Amino acid sequence: MESIERKFKESNKNETNNLMSRLADTKYERGSVREHLMELVDIATKLNMLKVLVDPTNLVDSALDSLPNDQMKSTYNTLKEDWTMD
């Protein structure tokens, strides 16, 4: 039983590392921006289920960084309120 538990923990660590890398490295290339953003939300949800909490503000920042539109990033940075993924 302990052996299975160790393997499960190792698997969670590996999955966590993979998801963290995907969240940091995923860039919008083409297609639906909505689908791209939903993919990022899905990654964050999976991380939260693994007890790696992704702050919503950090998720918005990651999403903006993944997009090629610098004007949207500039607009966000000049606003006083924080955007949510909604």
GICORMO-V875796 format. One record per backbone hydrogen bond with DSSP energy under -1.0 kcal/mol. CO is the residue of the C=O (numbers start at 1). NH is the residue of the N-H. Records with the same first field share a line. If there is no record, write none. Layout:
BEGIN
CO->NH  NH
END
This chain:
BEGIN
1->5
2->6
3->7
4->8
5->9
6->10
7->11
8->12
9->13
10->14
11->15
12->16
13->17
14->18
15->19
16->20
17->21
18->22
19->23
20->24
21->25
22->26
32->36
33->37
34->38
35->39
36->40
37->41
38->42
39->43
40->44
41->45
42->46
43->47
44->48
45->49
46->50
47->52
48->51
55->59
56->60
57->61
58->62
59->63
60->64
61->65
62->66
66->28
69->73
70->74
71->75
72->76
73->77
74->78
END
